[in-house]
Amino acid sequence: MPESILVLLRYPEETQALLSAAARLAQGMGSARINALAIRETVQIIPAGATTLASRADALLAARDDERQRVLALKTLFGRWAAGVGQGTADAHWFEAEGDTAEVVTHWGGRADLIVTDRPRQDDWLGRQAFRIALFGTDRPILMMPPTPAMPEGGAAFGRSIAIAWRDEKPALRAVLPALRWLAGAEQVHVLIGAHDTVERPAIPPVLLEHGLAVSLHVLALRPGPFGQTLLDKTHDLSADLLVMGAYAHSPLRELILGGVTRHMLAHADLPVLMRH
């Protein structure tokens, strides 16, 4: 049975990059099916007086029209992309869903093998909610693509040089396991481990050795300041085009309190990041 990739489409300007990334992943998965999904959030009127209600009704109609236009733009862009990749090159399908964003992402994400989405924008609450549900509520690996302006030319062709941000904990292992198929075909694989100067030098993770991967180990000193930026800087120094890492939360209220590195990547990552909680 072929695997499936769910692509969460929200911003028209990011559609091409997300679909191209999904096609890249599909090649490594053996021609996986690509399901492109656009979510229309249900817009409701809060009860109020007659005058206020009429004003809100106008706003509701405008908001619904904006949503229809946004989804129509996404569908048009998907159609152009699908026609451009050629018949048989990508098994891609278009879907629309209306309703609560969390429920829709949980439903569709739970049926996929991997989810592709863009880096959540700070000023888009629904987009951030969709991302966090995908990351923490579906038990699926997430490929987070940075904003298109941040991507280098040819950014969709990732996977030639891969960096792994390793911690000897379950989320890192869970992120590495689905990435093994791409790690095996990479030209370079780098393992980045943060450590204090006083501890024994870390070793290459056994899971990578057991799969016969030739990797380079880089130990990064833990200093004051955001370690997420240290990881990003080292990733760029190594010319890596994909970062694999676990996603961490320090509270059951995962929508509110994330691990420092995870939070930094959601705000600043400028290359594709494969994450899993």
C-alpha positions in Angstrom: 0.0 0.0 0.0 1.5 3.4 -1.0 2.3 5.9 1.7 0.7 9.3 1.8 1.9 12.8 2.4 -0.5 15.5 3.6 0.3 19.0 2.5 -1.4 21.7 4.6 -1.9 24.7 2.3 -2.8 28.0 3.8 -0.9 30.9 2.1 -1.0 31.1 -1.7 2.5 32.5 -1.9 3.9 29.4 -0.2 1.9 26.8 -2.2 4.6 26.1 -4.9 7.3 25.5 -2.3 5.2 23.2 -0.2 4.1 21.1 -3.1 7.6 20.9 -4.6 8.9 19.7 -1.2 6.2 17.1 -1.0 7.1 15.8 -4.4 10.8 15.6 -3.3 9.7 13.6 -0.3 7.5 11.3 -2.4 10.5 10.3 -4.5 12.3 9.1 -1.5 9.2 7.2 -0.3 8.6 5.4 -3.5 6.1 7.5 -5.3 3.9 8.3 -2.3 0.5 9.8 -2.8 0.3 13.6 -2.2 -2.9 14.9 -0.6 -3.1 18.7 -0.7 -5.6 20.1 1.8 -7.0 23.6 2.2 -9.0 24.3 5.3 -11.8 26.9 5.4 -12.4 28.0 9.0 -16.0 28.3 9.9 -16.9 31.9 10.6 -19.7 32.5 13.2 -21.6 35.5 14.5 -21.6 36.2 18.2 -25.1 37.1 19.5 -25.6 40.8 20.0 -28.1 43.6 19.5 -29.9 44.3 16.2 -27.6 47.1 15.1 -24.4 45.3 16.1 -25.7 42.1 14.6 -26.3 43.7 11.2 -22.7 45.1 11.3 -21.3 41.7 12.2 -23.4 40.0 9.5 -21.7 42.2 6.9 -18.3 41.4 8.4 -19.2 37.7 8.4 -20.2 37.8 4.7 -16.9 39.6 3.9 -14.9 37.1 5.9 -16.6 34.1 4.2 -15.9 35.7 0.8 -12.3 36.2 1.7 -12.0 32.5 2.7 -13.6 31.4 -0.6 -11.2 33.6 -2.5 -8.2 32.3 -0.6 -9.1 28.6 -1.1 -9.9 29.3 -4.8 -6.4 30.8 -5.2 -4.9 27.7 -3.5 -6.8 25.4 -5.8 -5.8 27.3 -8.9 -2.1 27.2 -7.9 -2.4 23.5 -7.1 -3.9 22.9 -10.5 -1.0 24.7 -12.3 1.6 22.9 -10.2 0.0 19.5 -10.9 -0.2 20.2 -14.6 3.4 21.4 -14.6 4.9 18.3 -13.0 3.4 16.1 -15.7 1.2 13.1 -15.7 2.7 10.2 -13.7 5.4 12.3 -12.1 3.4 12.9 -8.9 0.3 11.2 -7.6 -1.3 14.4 -6.3 -4.9 15.1 -5.2 -6.8 18.2 -4.1 -9.1 18.3 -1.1 -11.0 21.0 0.8 -12.5 20.9 4.3 -14.5 23.3 6.3 -14.8 23.4 10.1 -12.7 23.7 13.2 -9.0 23.8 12.2 -7.9 21.5 15.1 -10.5 18.8 14.3 -9.7 18.9 10.6 -5.9 18.7 11.1 -6.3 15.9 13.6 -8.6 13.9 11.3 -6.5 14.3 8.1 -3.1 14.3 9.8 -3.8 11.0 11.6 -4.4 9.3 8.2 -1.1 10.5 6.7 2.4 9.1 6.9 4.0 12.5 6.9 2.8 16.1 7.0 4.3 19.0 5.0 3.5 22.5 6.2 5.0 26.0 6.3 6.6 27.6 9.3 3.8 29.2 11.3 3.5 33.0 11.2 3.6 34.9 14.5 0.5 36.9 13.6 -1.7 34.0 12.3 -3.3 32.3 15.3 -5.2 29.7 13.2 -2.0 28.8 11.3 -0.1 28.4 14.5 -2.9 26.2 15.9 -2.9 24.0 12.8 0.9 23.6 13.0 0.9 22.7 16.7 -2.0 20.2 16.2 -0.1 18.6 13.4 3.1 18.4 15.4 1.8 17.4 18.8 -1.6 15.9 18.0 -1.1 13.5 15.1 2.0 11.5 16.0 3.4 12.1 12.6 6.7 13.5 11.4 6.4 17.1 10.1 8.4 18.7 7.4 8.4 22.4 8.2 9.3 24.6 5.2 10.5 28.2 5.9 9.0 31.2 4.2 9.8 31.3 0.5 12.0 34.5 0.7 14.2 32.7 3.3 14.8 29.7 1.0 18.0 29.6 -1.1 17.6 29.0 -4.8 16.7 25.4 -5.5 15.6 25.0 -1.9 13.1 22.3 -2.7 16.0 20.0 -3.7 16.9 19.2 -0.1 18.3 16.0 1.3 21.8 16.0 -0.2 23.4 17.2 3.0 21.5 16.5 6.2 22.1 17.7 9.8 20.7 15.8 12.8 20.2 17.7 16.0 20.6 14.9 18.5 19.6 14.4 22.1 19.6 11.0 23.7 15.8 11.2 24.2 12.7 9.7 22.5 11.7 12.7 20.3 15.1 12.8 18.6 15.0 9.0 17.9 11.4 9.3 16.6 12.5 12.0 14.2 15.5 10.1 12.9 13.6 6.8 12.2 11.4 8.1 9.4 14.3 10.1 8.0 16.5 7.0 7.5 15.4 6.5 3.9 16.7 10.0 3.1 19.8 9.7 5.3 20.8 6.6 3.3 20.8 8.5 0.1 22.4 11.7 1.3 25.9 12.7 0.3 26.7 14.0 3.8 25.2 13.3 7.2 26.2 15.4 10.2 25.2 14.8 13.8 25.1 17.9 16.0 25.2 17.4 19.8 25.3 20.1 22.4 27.5 19.4 25.4 29.1 21.1 28.3 32.9 21.3 28.4 33.0 19.3 31.6 31.3 16.1 30.2 32.8 13.3 28.3 32.7 13.7 24.5 29.4 12.3 23.1 29.4 9.4 20.7 27.6 8.9 17.4 24.0 7.7 18.1 23.9 3.8 17.9 20.8 4.0 15.7 22.8 5.6 12.9 25.7 3.1 13.3 23.3 0.2 13.3 22.0 1.3 9.9 25.4 1.6 8.4 25.4 5.3 7.9 28.7 7.2 7.5 28.2 10.3 9.6 30.4 13.2 10.9 30.0 14.1 14.6 30.1 17.8 15.7 30.0 18.7 19.4 28.6 22.1 20.0 29.5 23.9 23.3 26.5 24.8 25.4 26.8 28.5 26.1 24.5 31.3 27.4 22.1 32.3 24.7 19.6 30.4 22.4 21.1 27.0 21.5 18.6 26.9 18.6 20.6 29.7 16.9 23.8 27.8 17.5 22.3 24.8 15.7 21.1 26.9 12.8 24.5 28.6 12.5 26.4 25.3 12.5 23.9 23.8 10.0 24.6 26.6 7.6 28.4 26.4 8.2 28.1 22.7 7.1 26.0 23.7 4.0 23.3 21.3 5.2 20.0 21.6 3.4 17.8 19.7 5.8 17.7 19.6 9.6 16.3 16.6 11.5 15.3 17.1 15.1 12.9 16.1 17.9 10.3 18.6 19.0 10.0 19.2 22.7 7.4 20.7 25.1 8.0 21.5 28.7 4.3 21.5 29.7 1.1 19.6 29.0 -0.1 22.9 27.7 1.9 22.3 24.5 0.2 25.1 22.6 1.7 27.6 25.1 5.0 26.3 26.4 7.5 24.7 24.0 11.1 23.7 24.5 13.6 26.5 23.8 15.1 25.0 20.6 11.7 24.0 19.3 10.4 27.5 19.9 13.4 29.0 18.2 13.0 26.9 15.1 9.4 27.8 14.8 10.3 31.4 14.8 13.6 31.5 12.9 14.3 28.3 10.9 15.4 29.3 7.3 15.8 25.8 5.9 13.5 22.7 5.8 13.2 21.1 9.2 11.9 17.5 9.7 10.5 17.4 13.3 8.7 14.9 15.4 7.4 14.9 18.9 
